[in-house]
Amino acid sequence: MRLTAQEVYDKLVNEDGILQLEGQIKFYLGDVNIIVKQRDVVGNIMQEWLQGWLDKRGIEYAPSENTQMPPDFFLNPDDKTKNLLEVKAFNRNRGPGFDIADFRMYEEEIINKPYMLNVDYLIFGYDMNDDGVVTIKDVWLKKVWEITRRMEDWPINLQIKDNVVHKIRPGIWYAEDTARTDYTVFESLEDFISAIEEAVFQNPKTHNNAGTWKAAFLRSYKQETGIDLSIPRWSEIKDKYDLKSVRKLEKAKSDLAKATDQYEKIKERIQLYHQKLHVEQEKNNVGKVGKIQDDIEKQKKNAEKAKEKINKAQAKIDELEG
Amino acid sequence: MRLTAQEVYDKLVNEDGILQLEGQIKFYLGDVNIIVKQRDVVGNIMQEWLQGWLDKRGIEYAPSENTQMPPDFFLNPDDKTKNLLEVKAFNRNRGPGFDIADFRMYEEEIINKPYMLNVDYLIFGYDMNDDGVVTIKDVWLKKVWEITRRMEDWPINLQIKDNVVHKIRPGIWYAEDTARTDYTVFESLEDFISAIEEAVFQNPKTHNNAGTWKAAFLRSYKQETGIDLSIPRWSEIKDKYDLKSVRKLEKAKSDLAKATDQYEKIKERIQLYHQKLHVEQEKNNVGKVGKIQDDIEKQKKNAEKAKEKINKAQAKIDELEG
């Protein structure tokens, strides 16, 4: 039986009800066996479990030819450019801890084999409770750009050791609580390619290929798909993925509104004081006149401070929106 | 049933034949199960397996009260100062990768509870083959000083991160091939204590306790055991644990022997040349006389070089033996 990645997903979730199953890991030695309560182990064995499941269900596949690179399974053994399936798993109570691929191998691979961009990522979010009972909390089927993101200093989230670029790492695509993530995953293949190209340029080890990387990729992609991709410049899109910028802008706008409100109130107050001053001057009440004049001076200083806040917030907004 | 650590060892090895058993780790989810082929997992589960085994055999124990510190099992639940058992496991195809204890907790613990020095370490050396079959290659029952050693810059093998002392780490006690280890494990409790005391002094975080550490330990040890321990100074014992020094000394002695032999041969040769020179001078054979004189000059230079080697080797020996 041959299935697409989507059909594999549907069968797992809808027919086999994987989200309702309870699993466990057991260690046997002699006549003693114990339940293994090591959460990180599950992340490393779901791919083998899926292989066992494909076998048991009689679903055809050819296994991976290079364990370093996607995919884990060719769901169409006769055409290894279509229906490619990569399996990932992570502890759902933590963030995704898996690697996508080695950056240099990946940026070369997608020029040589643009169909690699179409790999389906079948991702399991698992849980292990204190008794060692394993459950699958979530299953996703995603494209690579739907699970990757930028980082602060690089256009793609990279594992960097001693200043050397290693693996492409995932973002968080399921965040209910966006306040906890600083960068959103990419919105499109084009934006993902833009980020990869910028990273090829930025990485000293690939910098010399950057001049022709985009042209080579676009030519290869068109040859394979017939499609002329239009890749945006990274500088034009990078800010929309930075929730920190978005949040900073929101904060600056809120600061501006607050400071403006404050400024208006102080101005009203000063006007009111002037009226009172007028009344007391008419009465020739020297003591009160002096006190009100002091109050007016104080409020004028407050107005200056509020004006400064307004200018500062406006400058921040101009900077962030510019 | 109550057993000593030695009886536990004997039952495991002789009665239950643990060295002949074949184990495996399996993951179950739904109607699919797979063999888990992750070697490092075994190291983390042998302690739980032993607990299962103690339960199954009806061997009494009280479990660990602090998982950070030895022991894992109190084999006499009525007296938690005797018959303490700590379980360790490591991949026999690699070196021991487990921790002994946090250094600071340990140096304090053995003052407060000197009986901790008497903990029995039950150590499993396991193997997992490519099919995931787990076998136990070796089981040892050891005292702490029989599985610890010095290192280059510290009297005890320590895990040091960012210049901060963390865990005490094991040595290799089973080395058939001593050429691969630079330091041997300690020969006695006394030498181990000497090393701990020196490390207390050397570690900036414990340095201020070093002045009274030994006195406090000896007092506490005597109070508990009635024994006056005699602790050697670290400077007096450290070299015997350094196989590198031992090997350097052997090399220097061998260099000395070789150079001396060479020097003697050159001197004989020079004597021979002088005899030949005498013969040719008698014959008035000017050509040959000149040639032999050149040869003698050459051999004198060689003799000087050999003499230099002798002096160098002797200096090295004096330095290493001094």
Interface residues (C-beta under 8 A of the other chain):
Chain A: D16 I18 L21 G23 Q24 I25 K26 F27 Y28 L29 G30 D31 V32 N33 I34 V36 K37 Q38 V41 V42 N44 I45 E48 W49 Q51 G52 W53 K56 V134 I136
Chain B: D16 I18 L21 G23 Q24 I25 K26 F27 Y28 L29 G30 D31 V32 N33 I34 V36 K37 Q38 V41 V42 N44 I45 E48 W49 Q51 G52 W53 K56 V134 I136
